[in-house]
Every structure is written in C-alpha cells, then in structure tokens.
C-alpha cells in the first residue's frame, strides 16, 4: 500500500509491520505533519503490535528549522504509538 503528499511517499509492508517513507527535494511542515499523522494512523491498524520505521532521506534536501522541529515531534509520536526501531537510508 502507498500514500503520497507533496514530495512525501509512504510504503507499507503490512505483513512485516514496517513503514518506509521517502522524499525527493525540499519538504515543509505541512508534509511532515501529514507524514506523522499517517504513520500513527497506519500503526493503529496493527492493534498494539510493535513496528519499525525506515526513513529514506537519501534525496531529501536540507530542511529549515521549523521542519526539523516537526520531525522531532514525528519521532515522539511514532515511539508513543508502538514504533520500536527507526532506520535511515542516507545519501552516499
């Protein structure tokens, strides 16, 4: 299953309880807020199961301070909703 908003893309691996996001370009607060809400919404469907999140930031441009603050909130929210592992795909 896939979801998209702006440059943000989410792929869900239901059987493995894994969510992967990726972005190509410059993101903004609205897109990160959507990403956070969507990650929580998807994970709630797993009824308390532990899950993992992979953030592919290999094509993401440097983000402004206000986006960084929203990213911090994203991580707080996903940990509060059962995420037990976060991995990052970084540029070479």
N, C-alpha and C positions, 0 to 999 in steps of 0.2 A: 504494500500500500504506500502511496506517495502523496504528499501535500506540498504546496508551494505558496509563497507570498513574497513578492518582490524578488530579491536575489536569494532568499532562503528556500531551501529544499529539504524535506524530511522524508526519509525512507524508514519503514517499519518492518522489522523482522519478527513477526508475531511469535513463531514457534521457539525462537531463541530469547525472547524478551529483551531485544536490543533495538534501540532507536539511533539512527545516524542522521546528522544534519550536515549540510554543506552550503557554501555561499561563494559566489564568484563576483567580486567587486567590492563596493562600499555599501555597508548596511546602515540602518538607522534604528533609533529607539523603537519606533512602531513595529518594525520587523522582528526585533529581538523580543519585544513584549509578546507578539504573536507566537514566536517560537517557544517561549517559556510556557505560555498558556496551552499550546498544542501538546508539548511534551507531557505536561501534567494531565491533560485530558486523555491522551493515549494511555499513559501508565495507569490511570484509574480503571481502565477496562481490564487490566490484569489482576484486579481484585487482591491487592496486597502482595503480589509476587515481587521479588527483588528483580531489578533490571539494570541494564547498562546503557550508557550513552556514549556515542562516538561523534566528536565534532571535527569535521574535515574543514580546517581553516587554511588549507594549502593555497587557496586562491582568494582568500579574504584580504582586503586592503586594511591598512592600519585604521583603527576605529577611534573616533573622538571620545573625550572623557565621558560625556553623557551616555554613550553607548557602552563604555566599559562598566559604568555603574549598573546599567540594566543587565549586563552579562553576569555581574556578581549576584544580582537578585535571581537570575535564572538558575545559577548553581545552588543557591539556598533552597529555592523551590523544588528542584528535582531531588535533592537529597532528602527534603522533608516528605517526598512522595515516593520513596522506595528505591531511588537510584543508589546503587552500591559501588558503581565503577564508572569512571569517566576516562575516556581516551581521546587523544588529539592526533589528527593527521596534520603535520606541519609541512611547510614548503621545504624543498631540498636546499 
